[in-house]
């Protein structure tokens, strides 16, 4: 997932305490735009080098993370979202008109 990419929420089930920390939460089925991608701190793998990927979304804004000494905004796990498959407008028009070219003409 990258900055500017459109994603759709696939999991909007949050523990009760999250509702007290966040001002805005994503809704399952709604589309969002990635504002920032960051390394999450909550699930570091013991002895490993992997962690969760966190996202900030253009459409949602929340307060700073109270468990982090920096001013980083509370974000969301990337696992709650799936990339939205978008067809560029030009290709969509061609498909609607029945025009097939290049790799699309299989």
N, C-alpha and C positions, 0 to 999 in steps of 0.2 A: 504494500500500500504506500502511496506517495502523496505528497502535498498537492492539492487541487483535484485529486481523484474523487469521483462520486461513489458513495457506498450506500447500502441499504441495511438498516438495522434488522438483525435476525434473532436477537435476544434482548428483551426489555424487562426481564425479571431480575429485580434487585432486592437485596436484604433490606429490612426496615431501616437500619442505621444510615444507609446511603441516602434515603429520602430526606434525612435531617442535614446532611452535609452539602448536597447539591441543590442548586436553584433550578436547573433544567436537566432533564434526562431524555435520552432518545426513546422513540416509540417504534415498536416492531412494525416493519413494512414501510416506514418513512425513509426518504432519501436525504443524505447529508453530504457535505463537501468537506474533505479533510483539510484542516487549517494548519495542523502541525503533527509530526510523527516524532515520538520520543521513546526512549528505553524505559519500560515500567520497572518499578522497584518492588512490587508486591509479591512476585513469584520467582525470585532468584532460585535457580536450581543449585542445591547444595553441592559444592565441589565441581560444578560445571560452568560453562561460559554462556548459558542461554538465559533469557528473561522474556517477559511478555513485552509486546509492543503496545504503547499507549497512543491514543489519538485525541487531538483537540479538533472540534468541528466548527465550521463557519457559522452554522445556524444555532449553536448552543454555547452559552458562556456561563462559567461557574466561578466560585470564589477560589482563592489559593488553597492548596492542599495543606490542611492543618498539621499533618504528620511529617511535613518536609520543611526544613528551615529556609529554603529558598522561596521565591514568589511564584513557583510553578502552579498554574491553574489545575484544578482537579480535572482529570481526563477519563477516558474510557478504554477498556481493553479492546484491541483490534479484533479479538475473537467474537465480539458482539456484532460484527459487521461483515458483510460480503460485498465484494466489488460489484458495482452496477455495470452490467454489460450494455454499453452505449454504442449505437451505430451512428457514425458521423452523418450529419444531415444530408450531405451530398450522396453518400452511399445509400441512405434510406430512400431518397428520391429515385435513384437508379433502380433499386430493387422494386419499388412500387411500379415503375414504368416497365419492368421486365427486362432491363438492360443487364447483361452479364458480360464481364470482361475479365481477362487475365486469370488469376487464381480462383476467381469466383465461378468460372465456367467449367466446373468439373462434371 
